[in-house]
Amino acid sequence: MAHISFADPICPQLADLVHAAALAQGVNAKKGGTYLCMEGPAFSTKAESNVYRSWGMDVIGMTNLQEAKLAREAEICYVTVAMVTDYDCWHPDHDAVTVSEIISNLVKNAEHAAQVVAATVAAMPAQRTCRCGSALQHALITDKETVPLPTRKSWSC
């Protein structure tokens, strides 16, 4: 069993690279923010949406939390590139969210996302300087001797 550090769920070095890549590509970008992971696939009620806003959430989604935890456990650098598809039902000038509106915005965002990812990959250094690659070093609490030898040999820590 492992208890990974998750105080900062994203890789700060990768976040810097993605932010710089977005700006270099002319994509409006904000570095930082707070993500709320909600259960889907239904959209929020107005009450839920207003509560999330009152908590200071910047982005609401359905998958990011699980992805970030799995990446940390696998010692993989991880960052979120969140592109807005809708304001949810809280916005006074925005009717209830429809799937067609979301798909339209997704299509518009796809080109920008491809540009940002390509520019980020091109700017990645040959060696990592972050702590993502050693996330398990002090997280394992299972007695290592009880883990099969082939598994132990595959560990980086």
N, CA, C and O of each residue as an XYZ file, in Angstrom:
628
protein
N       0.842     -1.165      0.000
C       0.000      0.000      0.000
C       0.895      1.239      0.000
O       1.990      1.238      0.563
N       0.403      2.282     -0.640
C       1.159      3.527     -0.688
C       0.246      4.702     -0.368
O      -0.911      4.752     -0.784
N       0.795      5.633      0.373
C       0.112      6.893      0.664
C       0.943      7.992      0.022
O       1.929      8.458      0.593
N       0.532      8.400     -1.169
C       1.274      9.404     -1.917
C       0.954     10.804     -1.414
O      -0.133     11.061     -0.895
N       1.908     11.692     -1.573
C       1.658     13.103     -1.285
C       0.784     13.653     -2.406
O       1.083     13.464     -3.586
N      -0.290     14.330     -2.033
C      -1.203     14.856     -3.046
C      -1.599     16.297     -2.734
O      -2.621     16.787     -3.213
N      -0.774     16.973     -1.923
C      -1.067     18.365     -1.576
C      -1.108     19.243     -2.821
O      -1.952     20.131     -2.939
N      -0.203     18.990     -3.734
C      -0.145     19.709     -5.010
C      -0.298     18.665     -6.114
O       0.686     18.034     -6.500
N      -1.515     18.471     -6.630
C      -1.792     17.363     -7.541
C      -1.161     17.463     -8.924
O      -1.118     16.470     -9.651
N      -0.673     18.635     -9.299
C      -0.070     18.758    -10.629
C       1.427     19.018    -10.515
O       1.926     19.443     -9.474
N       2.123     18.753    -11.604
C       3.562     18.986    -11.671
C       3.815     20.473    -11.934
O       3.383     20.981    -12.969
N       4.496     21.182    -11.040
C       4.696     22.622    -11.237
C       5.561     22.947    -12.463
O       5.327     23.950    -13.138
N       6.546     22.111    -12.747
C       7.385     22.367    -13.920
C       6.594     22.184    -15.215
O       6.725     22.980    -16.145
N       5.774     21.132    -15.270
C       4.961     20.912    -16.459
C       3.914     22.014    -16.602
O       3.605     22.428    -17.719
N       3.371     22.491    -15.496
C       2.405     23.596    -15.541
C       3.045     24.842    -16.144
O       2.417     25.539    -16.941
N       4.295     25.128    -15.767
C       5.008     26.275    -16.343
C       5.179     26.110    -17.850
O       4.971     27.057    -18.609
N       5.560     24.905    -18.285
C       5.752     24.644    -19.712
C       4.446     24.805    -20.495
O       4.430     25.414    -21.565
N       3.371     24.265    -19.965
C       2.078     24.355    -20.652
C       1.611     25.802    -20.734
O       1.122     26.238    -21.776
N       1.755     26.538    -19.660
C       1.330     27.943    -19.658
C       2.126     28.743    -20.687
O       1.551     29.511    -21.459
N       3.433     28.564    -20.699
C       4.264     29.273    -21.677
C       3.908     28.873    -23.101
O       3.869     29.720    -23.993
N       3.646     27.576    -23.320
C       3.283     27.100    -24.660
C       1.958     27.709    -25.112
O       1.817     28.100    -26.271
N       0.995     27.791    -24.207
C      -0.300     28.378    -24.561
C      -0.139     29.838    -24.963
O      -0.680     30.276    -25.978
N       0.605     30.580    -24.164
C       0.817     31.996    -24.488
C       1.561     32.161    -25.806
O       1.235     33.048    -26.595
N       2.557     31.318    -26.050
C       3.320     31.380    -27.302
C       2.447     31.074    -28.513
O       2.715     31.558    -29.613
N       1.408     30.275    -28.314
C       0.502     29.932    -29.408
C      -0.653     30.917    -29.536
O      -1.520     30.748    -30.393
N      -0.670     31.939    -28.695
C      -1.742     32.925    -28.743
C      -3.047     32.443    -28.125
O      -4.115     32.991    -28.398
N      -2.952     31.416    -27.292
C      -4.139     30.882    -26.626
C      -4.288     31.575    -25.276
O      -3.347     31.596    -24.483
N      -5.447     32.133    -25.013
C      -5.718     32.787    -23.737
C      -5.570     31.746    -22.631
O      -6.271     30.734    -22.638
N      -4.673     31.980    -21.689
C      -4.391     30.974    -20.667
C      -4.272     31.597    -19.293
O      -3.779     32.714    -19.135
N      -4.732     30.853    -18.307
C      -4.594     31.240    -16.907
C      -3.886     30.099    -16.203
O      -4.313     28.948    -16.298
N      -2.825     30.403    -15.507
C      -2.113     29.372    -14.745
C      -2.656     29.373    -13.329
O      -2.749     30.419    -12.686
N      -3.006     28.211    -12.859
C      -3.531     28.094    -11.513
C      -5.042     28.022    -11.505
O      -5.696     28.220    -12.529
N      -5.576     27.742    -10.356
C      -7.015     27.633    -10.203
C      -7.362     26.415     -9.375
O      -6.492     25.632     -8.994
N      -8.630     26.270     -9.107
C      -9.107     25.151     -8.300
C     -10.127     24.358     -9.098
O     -11.094     24.904     -9.631
N      -9.885     23.052     -9.165
C     -10.732     22.125     -9.915
C     -11.623     21.367     -8.945
O     -11.157     20.890     -7.911
N     -12.892     21.257     -9.274
C     -13.823     20.444     -8.504
C     -14.234     19.255     -9.353
O     -14.692     19.422    -10.483
N     -14.074     18.065     -8.815
C     -14.473     16.855     -9.515
C     -15.849     16.448     -9.018
O     -16.030     16.146     -7.839
N     -16.814     16.443     -9.923
C     -18.187     16.067     -9.564
C     -18.534     14.740    -10.210
O     -17.892     14.312    -11.169
N     -19.545     14.105     -9.679
C     -20.004     12.847    -10.259
C     -20.866     13.160    -11.471
O     -21.763     14.001    -11.408
N     -20.591     12.484    -12.562
C     -21.360     12.675    -13.787
C     -22.141     11.424    -14.118
O     -22.203     10.511    -13.295
N     -22.717     11.352    -15.250
C     -22.564     12.276    -16.370
C     -23.570     13.422    -16.394
O     -23.547     14.216    -17.335
N     -24.444     13.544    -15.411
C     -25.416     14.634    -15.409
C     -24.733     15.970    -15.140
O     -23.698     16.020    -14.475
N     -25.311     17.049    -15.656
C     -24.814     18.380    -15.381
C     -25.284     18.819    -13.992
O     -26.162     18.194    -13.399
N     -24.698     19.881    -13.492
C     -25.039     20.407    -12.168
C     -26.446     20.983    -12.137
O     -26.968     21.452    -13.148
N     -27.050     20.936    -10.948
C     -28.260     21.727    -10.721
C     -27.819     23.166    -10.487
O     -26.636     23.417    -10.257
N     -28.751     24.114    -10.542
C     -28.397     25.503    -10.250
C     -27.851     25.632     -8.837
O     -26.895     26.372     -8.601
N     -28.456     24.913     -7.899
C     -27.996     24.982     -6.510
C     -26.553     24.483     -6.402
O     -25.722     25.123     -5.757
N     -26.256     23.354     -7.024
C     -24.888     22.825     -6.985
C     -23.919     23.801     -7.637
O     -22.851     24.083     -7.093
N     -24.290     24.307     -8.787
C     -23.428     25.235     -9.511
C     -23.121     26.475     -8.682
O     -21.980     26.936     -8.652
N     -24.128     27.013     -8.013
C     -23.923     28.193     -7.167
C     -23.066     27.875     -5.947
O     -22.263     28.710     -5.531
N     -23.218     26.691     -5.366
C     -22.378     26.293     -4.239
C     -20.920     26.199     -4.693
O     -20.029     26.714     -4.017
N     -20.674     25.557     -5.814
C     -19.301     25.417     -6.313
C     -18.665     26.781     -6.562
O     -17.494     26.990     -6.243
N     -19.432     27.707     -7.129
C     -18.927     29.058     -7.358
C     -18.638     29.759     -6.038
O     -17.638     30.467     -5.917
N     -19.517     29.566     -5.035
C     -19.304     30.214     -3.738
C     -18.064     29.667     -3.044
O     -17.463     30.353     -2.217
N     -17.680     28.447     -3.370
C     -16.464     27.845     -2.817
C     -15.206     28.337     -3.541
O     -14.092     28.057     -3.099
N     -15.373     29.063     -4.640
C     -14.229     29.569     -5.385
C     -13.677     28.605     -6.420
O     -12.527     28.737     -6.839
N     -14.478     27.640     -6.833
C     -14.019     26.691     -7.848
C     -13.884     27.405     -9.190
O     -14.730     28.220     -9.557
N     -12.821     27.093     -9.911
C     -12.586     27.707    -11.209
C     -13.076     26.823    -12.354
O     -13.585     27.315    -13.361
N     -12.916     25.523    -12.183
C     -13.288     24.562    -13.216
C     -14.005     23.405    -12.544
O     -13.594     22.935    -11.483
N     -15.083     22.951    -13.173
C     -15.811     21.785    -12.686
C     -15.740     20.720    -13.768
O     -16.017     20.993    -14.936
N     -15.372     19.518    -13.383
C     -15.281     18.425    -14.343
C     -15.607     17.105    -13.679
O     -16.031     17.052    -12.524
N     -15.397     16.031    -14.443
C     -15.787     14.714    -13.951
C     -14.656     13.698    -13.906
O     -14.857     12.596    -13.395
N     -13.469     14.025    -14.423
C     -12.432     12.991    -14.531
C     -11.075     13.382    -13.969
O     -10.252     12.504    -13.706
N     -10.820     14.637    -13.782
C      -9.477     15.112    -13.461
C      -8.890     14.542    -12.182
O      -7.698     14.240    -12.139
N      -9.682     14.390    -11.157
C      -9.174     13.891     -9.880
C      -8.594     12.488    -10.032
O      -7.483     12.219     -9.574
N      -9.339     11.604    -10.669
C      -8.872     10.235    -10.848
C      -7.596     10.192    -11.682
O      -6.669      9.447    -11.367
N      -7.551     10.988    -12.742
C      -6.375     11.024    -13.607
C      -5.140     11.494    -12.838
O      -4.067     10.902    -12.951
N      -5.298     12.545    -12.069
C      -4.169     13.098    -11.319
C      -3.637     12.111    -10.291
O      -2.424     11.976    -10.128
N      -4.533     11.423     -9.599
C      -4.088     10.447     -8.598
C      -3.366      9.272     -9.242
O      -2.326      8.835     -8.748
N      -3.905      8.762    -10.329
C      -3.256      7.635    -11.008
C      -1.885      8.034    -11.556
O      -0.940      7.247    -11.497
N      -1.776      9.238    -12.081
C      -0.489      9.714    -12.594
C       0.533      9.817    -11.468
O       1.680      9.403    -11.640
N       0.139     10.359    -10.321
C       1.055     10.491     -9.193
C       1.513      9.109     -8.725
O       2.697      8.900     -8.457
N       0.574      8.172     -8.628
C       0.930      6.815     -8.197
C       1.865      6.130     -9.187
O       2.655      5.267     -8.803
N       1.779      6.510    -10.455
C       2.657      5.953    -11.480
C       3.918      6.788    -11.667
O       4.731      6.497    -12.544
N       4.082      7.816    -10.855
C       5.232      8.721    -10.900
C       5.366      9.417    -12.253
O       6.468      9.602    -12.771
N       4.221      9.796    -12.808
C       4.161     10.489    -14.092
C       3.846     11.962    -13.841
O       2.971     12.279    -13.036
N       4.543     12.850    -14.516
C       4.217     14.277    -14.433
C       2.817     14.479    -15.002
O       2.454     13.869    -16.007
N       2.037     15.335    -14.357
C       0.648     15.540    -14.761
C       0.280     17.002    -14.602
O       0.677     17.662    -13.642
N      -0.477     17.488    -15.551
C      -1.027     18.841    -15.475
C      -2.360     18.841    -16.208
O      -2.596     18.022    -17.096
N      -3.210     19.752    -15.832
C      -4.513     19.879    -16.477
C      -4.482     21.034    -17.461
O      -3.993     22.119    -17.145
N      -5.004     20.797    -18.647
C      -5.286     21.859    -19.593
C      -6.804     21.867    -19.717
O      -7.381     21.044    -20.428
N      -7.438     22.788    -19.032
C      -8.894     22.859    -19.014
C      -9.347     23.969    -19.941
O      -9.004     25.136    -19.753
N     -10.112     23.594    -20.931
C     -10.659     24.577    -21.863
C     -12.166     24.628    -21.649
O     -12.844     23.601    -21.675
N     -12.670     25.810    -21.443
C     -14.061     26.006    -21.067
C     -14.992     25.592    -22.204
O     -14.784     25.947    -23.364
N     -16.029     24.829    -21.837
C     -17.064     24.468    -22.803
C     -18.380     25.179    -22.504
O     -19.196     25.379    -23.404
N     -18.590     25.560    -21.247
C     -19.839     26.221    -20.893
C     -19.708     26.852    -19.515
O     -18.773     26.564    -18.767
N     -20.665     27.720    -19.194
C     -20.707     28.375    -17.889
C     -21.580     27.621    -16.905
O     -21.738     28.052    -15.763
N     -22.145     26.513    -17.323
C     -23.068     25.759    -16.494
C     -24.336     26.604    -16.323
O     -24.471     27.661    -16.940
N     -25.223     26.152    -15.519
C     -26.548     26.784    -15.442
C     -26.613     28.018    -14.546
O     -27.672     28.639    -14.459
N     -25.520     28.400    -13.874
C     -25.548     29.545    -12.971
C     -25.609     30.877    -13.694
O     -26.159     31.841    -13.161
N     -25.049     30.951    -14.913
C     -24.885     32.220    -15.618
C     -26.242     32.769    -16.055
O     -26.998     32.056    -16.714
N     -26.576     34.031    -15.702
C     -27.913     34.570    -16.007
C     -28.195     34.694    -17.507
O     -29.356     34.646    -17.913
N     -27.159     34.853    -18.339
C     -27.355     34.980    -19.784
C     -27.119     33.665    -20.505
O     -26.967     33.638    -21.726
N     -27.090     32.595    -19.765
C     -26.745     31.293    -20.327
C     -27.833     30.295    -19.931
O     -27.967     29.946    -18.758
N     -28.603     29.841    -20.912
C     -29.656     28.868    -20.612
C     -29.041     27.566    -20.142
O     -27.819     27.434    -20.069
N     -29.879     26.623    -19.830
C     -29.399     25.300    -19.431
C     -28.458     24.758    -20.509
O     -28.687     24.937    -21.705
N     -27.421     24.110    -20.066
C     -26.397     23.591    -20.962
C     -26.973     22.479    -21.827
O     -27.692     21.605    -21.342
N     -26.644     22.525    -23.115
C     -27.056     21.446    -24.008
C     -25.824     20.747    -24.538
O     -24.745     21.336    -24.615
N     -25.988     19.501    -24.900
C     -24.873     18.728    -25.437
C     -24.375     19.351    -26.740
O     -23.167     19.377    -26.978
N     -25.274     19.855    -27.591
C     -24.842     20.444    -28.862
C     -23.961     21.669    -28.641
O     -22.998     21.874    -29.379
N     -24.278     22.488    -27.632
C     -23.432     23.651    -27.323
C     -22.051     23.202    -26.848
O     -21.032     23.765    -27.247
N     -22.033     22.198    -26.006
C     -20.753     21.700    -25.498
C     -19.909     21.134    -26.627
O     -18.711     21.408    -26.694
N     -20.508     20.351    -27.513
C     -19.770     19.764    -28.636
C     -19.224     20.861    -29.544
O     -18.090     20.764    -30.014
N     -20.009     21.894    -29.795
C     -19.547     23.011    -30.625
C     -18.315     23.664    -30.014
O     -17.347     23.947    -30.720
N     -18.344     23.906    -28.701
C     -17.191     24.508    -28.035
C     -16.000     23.553    -27.983
O     -14.852     23.986    -28.079
N     -16.269     22.261    -27.832
C     -15.177     21.278    -27.852
C     -14.446     21.305    -29.185
O     -13.217     21.259    -29.226
N     -15.185     21.379    -30.252
C     -14.576     21.419    -31.588
C     -13.709     22.662    -31.737
O     -12.608     22.599    -32.284
N     -14.214     23.801    -31.243
C     -13.443     25.049    -31.304
C     -12.164     24.947    -30.467
O     -11.120     25.472    -30.854
N     -12.251     24.275    -29.330
C     -11.088     24.146    -28.444
C     -10.060     23.132    -28.944
O      -8.885     23.227    -28.590
N     -10.479     22.170    -29.757
C      -9.588     21.090    -30.184
C      -8.342     21.614    -30.912
O      -7.239     21.119    -30.682
N      -8.512     22.591    -31.769
C      -7.368     23.154    -32.490
C      -6.377     23.800    -31.529
O      -5.170     23.588    -31.645
N      -6.877     24.581    -30.588
C      -5.991     25.204    -29.601
C      -5.291     24.156    -28.745
O      -4.100     24.280    -28.460
N      -6.007     23.147    -28.345
C      -5.410     22.093    -27.509
C      -4.264     21.406    -28.251
O      -3.203     21.169    -27.674
N      -4.475     21.091    -29.513
C      -3.427     20.441    -30.301
C      -2.187     21.326    -30.400
O      -1.062     20.835    -30.306
N      -2.390     22.620    -30.589
C      -1.266     23.551    -30.667
C      -0.516     23.619    -29.344
O       0.715     23.614    -29.327
N      -1.239     23.682    -28.247
C      -0.612     23.785    -26.927
C       0.163     22.510    -26.591
O       1.280     22.579    -26.079
N      -0.420     21.362    -26.874
C       0.266     20.101    -26.589
C       1.533     19.979    -27.431
O       2.583     19.606    -26.909
N       1.451     20.285    -28.713
C       2.627     20.195    -29.580
C       3.738     21.129    -29.111
O       4.905     20.739    -29.074
N       3.381     22.348    -28.757
C       4.384     23.309    -28.294
C       4.971     22.885    -26.946
O       6.160     23.088    -26.702
N       4.155     22.303    -26.076
C       4.642     21.843    -24.778
C       5.628     20.699    -24.954
O       6.700     20.700    -24.348
N       5.273     19.730    -25.776
C       6.158     18.586    -26.005
C       7.480     19.049    -26.598
O       8.537     18.545    -26.219
N       7.436     19.992    -27.512
C       8.666     20.506    -28.137
C       9.559     21.209    -27.116
O      10.778     21.234    -27.281
N       8.977     21.771    -26.079
C       9.743     22.524    -25.077
C      10.176     21.687    -23.877
O      10.880     22.189    -23.001
N       9.773     20.438    -23.823
C      10.091     19.619    -22.643
C      11.589     19.329    -22.560
O      12.220     19.000    -23.565
N      12.150     19.452    -21.365
C      13.577     19.178    -21.201
C      13.859     17.672    -21.262
O      12.962     16.852    -21.066
N      15.094     17.334    -21.531
C      15.485     15.924    -21.603
C      15.395     15.245    -20.242
O      15.098     14.053    -20.160
N      15.649     15.992    -19.178
C      15.625     15.447    -17.818
C      14.605     16.195    -16.978
O      14.480     17.416    -17.081
N      13.877     15.462    -16.147
C      12.931     16.076    -15.223
C      13.690     16.602    -14.009
O      14.668     16.002    -13.563
N      13.227     17.726    -13.486
C      13.790     18.253    -12.250
C      12.745     18.276    -11.139
O      13.026     18.705    -10.020
N      11.552     17.817    -11.453
C      10.463     17.800    -10.475
C      10.559     16.556     -9.589
O      11.426     15.702     -9.781
N       9.650     16.476     -8.619
C       9.638     15.328     -7.700
C       8.646     14.245     -8.114
O       8.480     13.258     -7.398
N       7.987     14.415     -9.258
C       6.976     13.445     -9.689
C       7.559     12.039     -9.848
O       6.908     11.051     -9.509
N       8.775     11.955    -10.361
C       9.401     10.668    -10.610
C       9.810      9.907     -9.367
O      10.215      8.748     -9.459
N       9.712     10.530     -8.213
C      10.056      9.844     -6.959
C       8.899      9.902     -5.960
O       9.118      9.879     -4.749
N       7.678      9.977     -6.468
C       6.498     10.123     -5.609
C       6.305      8.946     -4.661
O       5.723      9.107     -3.588
N       6.783      7.777     -5.040
C       6.603      6.598     -4.190
C       7.760      6.368     -3.227
O       7.689      5.477     -2.380
N       8.808      7.145     -3.341
C      10.003      6.912     -2.548
C       9.718      6.813     -1.054
O      10.283      5.958     -0.372
N       8.864      7.663     -0.547
C       8.547      7.647      0.880
C       7.066      7.370      1.133
O       6.539      7.697      2.197
N       6.399      6.766      0.148
C       4.959      6.551      0.255
C       4.577      5.106      0.560
O       3.458      4.844      1.000
N       5.482      4.178      0.336
C       5.158      2.765      0.516
C       5.138      2.388      1.992
O       6.096      2.648      2.719
N       4.042      1.775      2.429
C       3.988      1.301      3.805
C       3.880     -0.220      3.877
O       3.989     -0.806      4.954
N       3.667     -0.848      2.732
C       3.682     -2.310      2.693
C       5.129     -2.764      2.852
O       6.026     -2.194      2.230
N       5.365     -3.767      3.665
C       6.708     -4.307      3.830
C       7.211     -4.761      2.461
O       6.609     -5.633      1.834
N       8.299     -4.178      2.004
C       8.815     -4.482      0.669
C       9.146     -5.963      0.490
O       9.097     -6.474     -0.629
N       9.476     -6.645      1.562
C       9.810     -8.066      1.469
C       8.598     -8.933      1.131
O       8.759    -10.072      0.691
N       7.385     -8.407      1.333
C       6.177     -9.168      1.002
C       5.756     -8.987     -0.459
O       4.847     -9.663     -0.940
N       6.423     -8.078     -1.147
C       6.123     -7.823     -2.558
C       7.002     -8.746     -3.406
O       8.200     -8.856     -3.148
N       6.422     -9.412     -4.419
C       7.217    -10.313     -5.265
C       8.431     -9.606     -5.869
O       8.356     -8.435     -6.240
N       9.536    -10.323     -5.961
C      10.800     -9.767     -6.455
C      10.666     -9.104     -7.826
O      11.195     -8.006     -7.999
N       9.987     -9.705     -8.818
C       9.864     -9.020    -10.118
C       9.190     -7.650    -10.008
O       9.545     -6.720    -10.733
N       8.234     -7.531     -9.117
C       7.563     -6.242     -8.911
C       8.529     -5.243     -8.282
O       8.600     -4.092     -8.712
N       9.265     -5.676     -7.274
C      10.232     -4.781     -6.600
C      11.284     -4.300     -7.581
O      11.706     -3.145     -7.512
N      11.718     -5.160     -8.493
C      12.745     -4.767     -9.466
C      12.252     -3.699    -10.416
O      13.049     -2.945    -10.974
N      10.940     -3.626    -10.605
C      10.388     -2.633    -11.517
C      10.217     -1.264    -10.877
O       9.962     -0.284    -11.577
N      10.354     -1.181     -9.551
C      10.179      0.088     -8.863
C      11.367      0.994     -9.106
O      12.504      0.536     -9.219
N      11.091      2.283     -9.184
C      12.172      3.246     -9.366
C      12.743      3.722     -8.034
O      13.764      4.410     -8.006
N      12.092      3.362     -6.937
C      12.576      3.845     -5.629
C      13.298      2.774     -4.868
O      13.765      3.016     -3.755
